[in-house]
Amino acid sequence: MDGKMCTADDGITVRRANLADKEAVMALGDVYSGRDYLFALYSDLIQTSDTYAIVAVVDNTYHNGSNSSNNIVVVVVVVVVVVVVVIVVVVVEVVAAAVVIVTVVVVVAVAVEVILIVVAVVVIVVEVVVVVVVVVVIVVVVWVVVIVVAVVKVAVVLAVIVMVVSVEVVVVTVEAVVVVVVIAVVKVVQVQCTDNTLLSLQIGLKFAEVGFYMTTTFDGGFTVMKRAGRVAENYRGRGLFHRMEAELERHTAQHRPQALYETLANTDSVDHLSERFTSKGYQHVYRKVSSSGDVQHGYNRFIGCSCSTQSQPAL
């Protein structure tokens, strides 16, 4: 399948891996309890002629085997909600700005009126000095009026200030609600867009890698090792690993005719695969415990033809 792709009805394609797949393959996680060599050696392994690496890629026009129109609808709803929220925020900000402008105008008007009142008071005082007896009653009345006007103006200013503060509080509250709504919507999208659909949306791609597996030849091509296999958590239990395994075996049969043995290893974390390995002709050849306490098992099987003219190296 060199350079070719094999797509099943569920929208999952198995194809040869390349350097551009590195980030997505790394996102599939560590499968060797902190000792996963693929993170450091991916680029080198992909480019060596002794390695055949494949990735399983999900076509995000599918969703669990069906069209992902639901995901598209969710994304559209998110966009609409965000646009509406932005419009609401803009409107609130405009209203707040208008209130501030009105407040400034009112304050200026009050200041002008206060200045006029002060001028009037000065004039009145002068007149009182001139005609104290005649206008004493008028002066008292004017002062009372001045005091009342000043109190009213102060009350108006305080009311406007309270209104501005209230509007700002509303703006801040709306913005906080917007943040909460956006976070909630993103969470909904993360729940709805399973099977790496969200990943594909974030990186702007239609496809997302959900599996990786490879083989490497040793002993001059006599031995083929299956290694570094992994499947995205959302896709485990769907037979994807077996599909990739079948492709590796097909490639070995067609492109590595000199191969006599196939070897692989697994840890106790996937020990449920042991019976499957033995049922396919693998023999358990070793068991070792790592410094971290993980138990690793090794398996070999003969895949060559008994009529091969090549000598068979010992296992």
N, C-alpha and C positions, 0 to 999 in steps of 0.2 A: 504494500500500500504506500510505497514511497511517493510522497507528494500528492497522493490521492486521498479522498475522504470517503468514509462509509457512514451513511446516515440512516438511522432506524426511524420507525414510525413515531417514536416519542420525541423526535427532534434533537436527539443526542448524536453528535458526530464524533467518530474516532479518526484522528489524523495524526500525522507525524508532528512532534513537538519542534519548536524553534526558539530562538533567543527571545523573541517578543513575548513568549508565553511565561517568561521567568517570574515576573511579579505575581501573576495569577496563580502559578503553580506553588510559589512560596506561601501564598495565602491559604493554601489547603492545609497547612500546618505541619508540625513536627510529628513524625511517626516512630521516632526512635528515642523517646524519653530524654530529649536534650542532647542526643548524640547524632542527630540527623545530618549526614554529610552533604545532602543535596543542596542545602543553603549555600555552602561554600564552593561546591564543585559543579553546580548546574551548567554554567556556561561552558566549562571544559568538556563535560560529559556529552553535552548536546552536539558538540562539534567534532568529536572523535569518531573515526570510521568504525570502531569496534562497538559502538553503542547505537541501538535503535530505540528511540524514545517516542512515546505517543502521549497524546492528551485526549481526553473525552471532553467535548465542548457542547454545551446546551444552547440550542437556538431559542432565544427568548421570545420568539413568536409563539412558542409553546408554553404551556403552564400545566405541569403534571399531566402531560400527554394531550392537552387541548390548547386552543388558541388563547393567547394572553390578553384578550380584549378587556378582561376585568382589570388587569394591571394598568392598561392604557386609560381606562375610565378613572381609576384611582388617581393617576398622575394628573389627568385633566382637572379632576375635582380639586386636587391640591393647588394647582395653578390658579384656578378660579377663586378659591378661598383666599389665597395669598394676595391676589389682585384686589379683591373686595376689601380685605383688611387694610391694604396700602391706601386705597381710596378713602376709607373711613379715617385713617390717621391723617391723611393730607387735609381732609375737610375740617377735622378737629383743629389741626394746626392753623389753618386759615382763619377759623372762627376765633381762636386764641389770639392770633395776630391782630384781627380786627378789634377785639376787645381791648388789647393793649393800646392800639392807636386811639380808640375812643377815650380811653383813660387819660392818655397824654393830652389830648385835646381838652378834656374837661379840666384837668389840673392846670393847664395853661390859662384857660378861661377864668378859673377861680383865682389864679394869681393876678390876672389883669384886673379882675373885679376888686380883689383885696387892695391892689395899688390904688385904684380909683377911690375906694372907700377911705384909704389913708389920706389921699389928697383932699377928699371932701371933709374929713375930720380936721385936717390942718386949716382948711378954709373956715370951717365952723368955729374952730378955736380962735382964729383971728377975729372973726365976726363977734364972737362972744366977748373977746377983750374990748372990742369997740362998743358993743351994745350989750353989756352984761345983763342989765336989768330987763331990757326989752325981750331978749331972746332966751332967757334962762330956761323957760319951759320947752322951747323948741330944741334947745341943746340936749336937754334930758331925753326928749323923745327921739332925737336923731341918734344919740348914743345907744339907746335901747334898740333902735332899729339896726344899727351897725352890729351890735352884739348878736342879735337874732340872726342877721344875715351871715355873720361869721360862723356861728354855730351850725347853721344849715349847710353852709359850704363845706365845713369840716366833716359833717355827717355824710354829705354826698361823696366827698373824696374817700372817706373810710369805706363806704358801701362799694365804690368802684374797685378799691383795692381788694376788698373781700371777694368781689366777683372775679377779678383777675386771678387771685390765688386759687379760687374754686375751679376755674377753667383749667389752670395749670395742673391741679390735682387730677382733674378728669383726663387731661392729656396723658399724664404719667400713668394713670390707671389703664387707659386704653392701650398704651404701648406695652404695658406689662401683660395685659390680656392677649395682645397680638403675639408676643413672644411665647406665651403658654400655648396658644392655639397652634402656632407653627410647629412647636416641639411635639404637641400631641398629634398633629397631622403627619409629621415625619415618622413618629412611632407607628401610626396606622399603616403608613406605606411600607415600613419595614416588616410589619406583620403580614400585610397582604402580598407584598412582592417577595415571596419565598423563592427557593431554588436559584439563588444568585441573581435574580432579576434586578434587585436593587443595585448590586455590584455593577451589573452591565450598564444601568442607567447612569451611575456615578462616573464611570470611565468613558461613557459615550459610545459603547459598543453594542452591537446586536448579539454577540456571542460572549459566553463566559465559560472559562475552563472549570470543570468540576471533577476531573480525574487525571491521574498521571501514572505511567508505568513504563519500565524500560528493561532492555536486555543488554548485556555486555558479554563479549566473547573473551575466553582465556585459553591458555594452552594451545596457542596457534590456531584457534578456531574450533578445537574439539569440544570445548565446554562452553555452554551458554548459561549465564546467570540472570535470572529474573530478579529485579531489585527496585527499591524505592517506590513501590506501589502505594497509591493513596487515593481516596475518594472523598469529595466534599461531604460533610456530615448530612446535609439534606438529601443526598443521593445514595446513601448507604442502604443496603438491603434491596436494591432494585436490579441486581444482576449486572451492574455497570462494571465492577471489577472483573467478573468472568468474561465480559465482552472484550475488555482490553486484553485480558490474558489470552483469549482466543486469537486476537489479532497478532500478538507477539508470537504465538506458536505458529500461526500461518506464515509470518515473515521468516521465522527460523527455518521452516520446512522449504520455503521457496528460494531464500537467498543465502542460506547457510547450510548447504548440502553436506559439508564436511563435519557438521556438529554431531557428536556422539552422545554427549551427556548434557543434561539440563539440571541446574542446581538452584536452590532458593533457600531463604531463611525467614523465620518469623519469630516473634516473641510471644510470651504467654498471654499478652493482651489480645492476640488474635488466635489463641490456641484452638478455638472452635474449628479452624480450617485444617487441623491436622488430619482428621478423618478424610477430608476431601482430597488432600495431597496423597495419602496412602491409596485411596481408591483410584487415583490416576496413575498409579505405578511408582510413585516416589517412595524411597526408602529413607527412614530416619537414620542419619549418620552421625549426628553429634548433638550434645546438649551442653551449654556452658552458661555460667552465671557471670554477669558483668559486675564491675565495681559498684554500680548503683543498685545492684540487687535484681536487675531484670534477667529473666531466663530466656536464652535464645536457642532455637532449634534449627538444625540444618537438614535439608532433604536433597537427595539426588535421584535421578532416574535415567535409564538408558533410552535414548531416542534414535540411535543410529540403526542402520540396516545390517543385519547379520552377514549380508553378502558384500559388505564394504571391503574394498581392497586396502583401506587404510588401517594401520595398526591402531588398536584401542589403548589409549593410555589408562593406567590404573586410576581408580577413583581416589 
